Amino acid sequence: MAVTLPYLRMARFPNPLLMMVTLLFIGVSGICAGANPLDDDAPTLGVGVYVGGAPMAFFEHGVLRGLDIDLAQALADAMDMQLQLHEMPQPRLIDAVRGGRIDLMLSTLPETDLDTLGLIASEPLLNTGQMALIRADDVTTYARPLDIITTSSRVGYQRGSAGARFVQANLPKAQRIPVIGPVWGIAALRAGDIDLFIHDATTVWMIATDPRETQLIGLFHPLTKERLAWIMRTEDQLLQRNANTIIRAWRRSGKLAGLLNRWIPIQILIPD
């Protein structure tokens, strides 16, 4: 059974003046996140971003921040290219890559889906997966992964996400409640409108490492095995090779660990 929480809606720009200023800033082609203004003659790297919340991508005082942004900027710098970020809803990202409107996006899409869509992936940047976020008072109720699989409680998940696919395929007894994104899911969990929230491990890690958090806890039992990687069109094999070369260099130098640890202070290793 799927139930939608009707109140979980938020206007992207509650202030019309802020919307006008932002539109003037981003222009028609997207948000420029490079340190320097775009040079008309400089090659650009177009990266699609879904602003779903910390730690991946979020606005802070009007500035787009997060792990997605840092990884994109570091990749563009390593390629001697200007970065152009294109913020769009998550369902549009794949079509934007396939249509050539952007060059790359970060995703955990499985290989079978990539093949079907005519896309390819770089080497993985991060081992991740779906995890459960619960209220601290319910920790004994969901002590084992089996307790989650067999629950008949209200389970929240983000529409169109890997978490949605997991819930729909593996939690037949649950009351399934889709939400717009992690911010709304976490709010619903705090308010008692859902009992669990299934989302990317990065979201759960973020909550677990916040010293101010007392109401919610994460269950560090990976429910799925996923790999976060750059996604591009099948014909962009040169871009794939360049990205892989850079990722390997980052691993050797420790740069990749530094980028990840800035936003994800703890990580759970998922065996190969």
C-alpha positions, 0 to 999 in steps of 0.5 A: 500500500502506498500513501502520499504525505500531502503536506510534504511540499516545499516551494523551491523559491519562497521569495520571488526576489530571491528567485529573480536574482538566482535566475539572473545568476545561473543564466540559461545554461545552468549554474556555474560553480567554477572558481573563475568566471566562464571563459567563452573559449574554455572547455566546459564540463556539464554535471547534473545535480539533484539538490536532495539535501546534505551531505550530497547536494544542498543550498546553504545561505544561497550557496550550493554545497555538498559531496556532489559539488566537491567531486564535480569541481575536483574532476573539472579541475583535474581535467583543466575544464570549467565546471557548469552545474545543472541543477534539476529534478532527479528524474530528469538527470538520466534523460539529460545525460542520454540527450547530451545536455549534460556530460556526467551525473553521479549515480548508483545505477546498477550495471543492468540498468546502465546497459539498458539506458545506453550509459556507462559508469566510471570506476566507483568513488564510494561503496554505499547502499540503502540503510534504515533511519529510525527513532532512537526509541524504536531501536529494539524493534528493528534490531535485525535486518529481518525485522525491517524486511518483515515489518508492517509499519509505515516505511518512507522512501524517496520516489524514484530512488534505489530506496524506493526499488528496495522497499517495493521489491522486499517489504511486501507487508509494509505501509509504503509512504513515498516522499519527495526527498530525504529532507521530507523523509527525515521530517516525517520520521521526526513527526511520527508520520512514518516509522522507518526511512530507507535512504542512501547510506550517506544520509544515514551516516550524516545523521549518525555523526551529528553530535546534536542528534538525539531523536534519530539513529541509523541502522548500519546494516546495509540493505543493498550493495551499491557503488557511487560512480560517474555516469555518462553516455556509452559513446563518451568512452574517452571521458570515462577513461579520463575519469578513471585515470583521475579517480585512480590518482586520487586513491593513490594520493589520498585525495579521494579519501579527503573529499569523502571524509569532509562530508562523510566522517564515518563509512561502513565497508561493504564487501565486494 
